[in-house]
Each structure stands twice: as structure tokens, then as C-alpha cells.
């Protein structure tokens, strides 16, 4: 199935593996709140009657980028008004949501030390923002 929208996560390629996974998880959780229709139809249920949390309704593509490409992707996303989630290097030193919010709020957009950005929006604008990036390997 081809969706009219696209979910793309961009993670800085020089991070430790645990950091890449952590950033990816946080960005996906942000995208899950982009709109009411980004999530699937509801909870999953197995044949035994066990219920599981709902998942995003469409594939998530994860791209790798260096710091410069992340900055460029962020600027492109902002200029196109895309819904985005960000994760900055400063957030690795925090312990909870309030400190994460404060770490982002303290830095102007063009000076954010990004380690990841999550994007959700119409397919064509998202494709233009991530143009040139390679899928994470």
C-alpha cells in the first residue's frame, strides 16, 4: 500500500549503537503524536485474546546523516512547515522530559546540536527534505 504521507527518521551516523536506538525510539514516539490518523486502527490482539499497543499505521524509514546533513534537513523541514520531532546531543545528559524540553528551549533553532530528527507529512515535501540521505545500514 502506498500512503500519501511519509514518516522519516534521520539519525546522526557517528553515535554509539545504543544512542542510535534510543534516539530512534524517542523520535518515533514524537511522530506518533503528529496527528490523530498517524496511528493504526487500534490495539492489536493475538488469537489468545492478549491485547497489544497500537502501532504507527505506515512504514518508518530510518536514514543516517552526518551533523551537517542533519542541520540541513532540519532547516528544510522548518522552511516547509513539516511536523518534526527533534533530539539534541544535550538530551543525552538529562534524566526526564522536563529537562529535555529545557535543553531544547535554551538553544536557537539554527544552533541546535541535533542527533536526530523525525518527520511526518505529505510524501512529496518529506521526500524533498530528506533528498540525498541514505537509508540507515
C-alpha positions as CSV (number, residue, x, y, z in Angstrom):
1,X,0.0,0.0,0.0
2,X,1.3,3.5,-0.9
3,X,0.5,6.2,1.6
4,X,0.0,9.9,0.8
5,X,2.1,10.6,3.9
6,X,5.6,9.6,5.0
7,X,7.5,9.0,8.2
8,X,11.2,9.6,8.1
9,X,13.6,9.5,11.0
10,X,17.2,10.8,10.5
11,X,19.8,9.8,13.0
12,X,23.4,11.1,13.2
13,X,25.6,8.3,11.9
14,X,28.5,8.8,14.4
15,X,26.5,7.9,17.5
16,X,27.1,4.8,19.6
17,X,24.6,2.0,18.7
18,X,22.7,2.4,22.0
19,X,22.3,6.1,21.3
20,X,21.1,5.5,17.7
21,X,18.4,3.1,19.0
22,X,17.4,5.5,21.9
23,X,17.1,8.4,19.5
24,X,15.1,6.4,17.0
25,X,12.7,5.3,19.7
26,X,12.2,8.8,21.0
27,X,11.7,10.3,17.6
28,X,9.1,7.6,16.7
29,X,7.2,8.4,19.9
30,X,7.1,12.0,18.8
31,X,5.9,11.2,15.3
32,X,3.2,9.0,16.9
33,X,1.6,12.3,18.2
34,X,1.8,14.2,14.9
35,X,-1.9,13.7,14.1
36,X,-4.8,11.6,15.1
37,X,-4.5,9.5,11.9
38,X,-0.8,8.6,12.1
39,X,-1.6,5.6,14.3
40,X,-3.1,2.4,13.1
41,X,-6.8,1.4,13.7
42,X,-6.2,0.5,17.3
43,X,-4.7,-2.1,19.6
44,X,-3.5,-5.5,18.3
45,X,-4.9,-8.7,19.6
46,X,-3.5,-12.2,19.3
47,X,-5.5,-15.4,18.9
48,X,-5.3,-16.0,22.7
49,X,-7.1,-12.7,23.4
50,X,-4.0,-10.8,24.6
51,X,-4.1,-7.1,23.6
52,X,-1.1,-5.1,22.5
53,X,-0.5,-1.4,21.9
54,X,-1.4,0.2,18.6
55,X,1.4,0.9,16.2
56,X,2.1,3.5,13.6
57,X,-0.1,2.9,10.5
58,X,2.7,3.1,7.9
59,X,6.3,2.2,7.5
60,X,9.0,4.2,9.2
61,X,12.1,4.9,7.1
62,X,15.3,5.5,9.1
63,X,18.1,7.5,7.5
64,X,21.7,8.1,8.5
65,X,23.3,11.5,8.3
66,X,26.3,13.5,9.5
67,X,25.9,16.6,11.6
68,X,25.8,18.9,8.5
69,X,23.2,16.9,6.8
70,X,21.1,16.9,9.9
71,X,21.3,20.6,10.2
72,X,20.3,21.0,6.5
73,X,17.4,18.5,6.9
74,X,16.2,20.5,10.0
75,X,16.3,23.8,8.1
76,X,14.5,22.3,5.1
77,X,11.8,20.8,7.4
78,X,11.2,24.2,9.1
79,X,11.1,26.1,5.8
80,X,8.4,23.7,4.6
81,X,6.4,23.7,7.8
82,X,6.7,20.0,8.3
83,X,5.7,18.3,11.6
84,X,9.0,17.4,13.3
85,X,10.4,15.8,16.4
86,X,14.0,16.6,17.5
87,X,16.6,15.0,19.7
88,X,19.7,17.0,20.6
89,X,23.0,15.9,22.0
90,X,22.3,17.8,25.2
91,X,19.3,15.5,25.9
92,X,21.7,12.5,26.5
93,X,22.7,14.3,29.7
94,X,19.2,14.8,31.0
95,X,17.0,12.4,33.0
96,X,13.4,13.2,32.2
97,X,11.0,15.1,29.9
98,X,11.1,18.4,31.7
99,X,14.9,18.6,31.4
100,X,14.7,17.5,27.7
101,X,12.3,20.3,27.0
102,X,14.5,22.8,28.8
103,X,17.6,21.7,26.9
104,X,15.9,22.3,23.5
105,X,14.3,25.6,24.6
106,X,17.6,27.0,25.7
107,X,19.1,26.9,22.1
108,X,18.0,28.8,19.0
109,X,16.8,26.6,16.1
110,X,19.9,27.1,13.9
111,X,22.2,26.3,16.8
112,X,20.6,23.0,18.0
113,X,23.2,20.2,18.2
114,X,20.9,17.7,16.5
115,X,21.5,14.0,16.8
116,X,18.1,13.1,15.2
117,X,15.0,14.5,13.6
118,X,11.7,12.8,13.0
119,X,9.5,13.9,10.1
120,X,5.9,13.3,9.3
121,X,3.9,14.9,6.5
122,X,2.8,14.7,2.9
123,X,5.1,12.4,0.9
124,X,6.4,14.9,-1.6
125,X,7.5,17.6,0.9
126,X,9.1,14.9,3.1
127,X,10.9,13.5,0.1
128,X,12.3,16.9,-0.7
129,X,13.5,17.4,2.9
130,X,15.4,14.1,3.0
131,X,16.7,14.3,-0.6
132,X,20.3,13.0,-0.7
133,X,20.1,11.0,2.5
134,X,20.9,7.3,2.6
135,X,18.8,4.7,4.5
136,X,20.5,3.6,7.7
137,X,22.5,0.5,7.2
